[in-house]
Amino acid sequence: MGIPYFPGCTLSTKAKNYDRSGRAVAEALGFPLEELPEWQCCGATFPLMLDDSMALIAPTRILYQAQQAGDRVTTLCSICFNVLRRSQALLDRDEEMLDRINWFTEEEYEGDVHVAHFLEILRDDVGWEGGPESLAERVKRPLTGLKVAPYYGCLLLRPFEEIGLDDPEDPHILHDLVRALGAEPVDFPYNVECCGSYLIVKEPDVPKSLAKDIVVSAREHGADVIITACPLCQFNLDYPQRETKMSRAGEQLPVLYFTQLMAVALGLPEETWGFEDHYVDPRPFLARVANSP
């Protein structure tokens, strides 16, 4: 049975490898992602003004489209997830705002669609390990010996009162995923720090400095690769490494989407991995585990 899916703008343009690997993983696990028809941008940022009803129209329309398809919608992009989950939370507690937007759009969103990140589907519907259909039991190429640094960033976890996906200070959902794939999760102190986000456009030196701290910290704590759920985080950590070495040992550190690591571990075809789009090529780092029986 498929799950209604909102890909968002970035996964349809600059992060197609995230979308491609995510769809392939979902298909392999038995719940294909069914893209919402005629979707539009979610707005990319949650409005900071509490009475900004115009900024809530785009995410509400997406939630309405999801309502037509079922009682929940999933997304891979942590930015889209943050916008949609927080919009849903606001509309759930503010009936006046919901009525105002429905009047403007001439659509009747009822306010009860559950916005679930794909990681949430994996955790709650599939399970990490224990059962015959759990993720650990589906792994065909255990990533034994690979040390993976889970990087959460900001928007996947905060604000906790509206997101509620995991502990924002001590998260473990990506750690549990890494263990289920047979790899070793690496803790490092920058795993929930901001990467600089959209400052890469206006003040690129700021994200570059932040990215250096994150990448160096992950490498110094023994990581072979970093994984993330955010396309902007992936870019901000990966792109600067094309120019400079960011580790104590003078080595670059690949930054993958968690779905790409899953695609390798599940034994999916290499064309679903999407490694060719990275600035730091992950293939040399994963060659041993990818080619093992």
Order of alpha helices (4+ residues) and beta strands (2+ residues): beta-alpha-beta-alpha-beta-alpha-alpha-beta-alpha-alpha-beta-alpha-alpha-beta-alpha-alpha-beta-alpha-beta-alpha-alpha
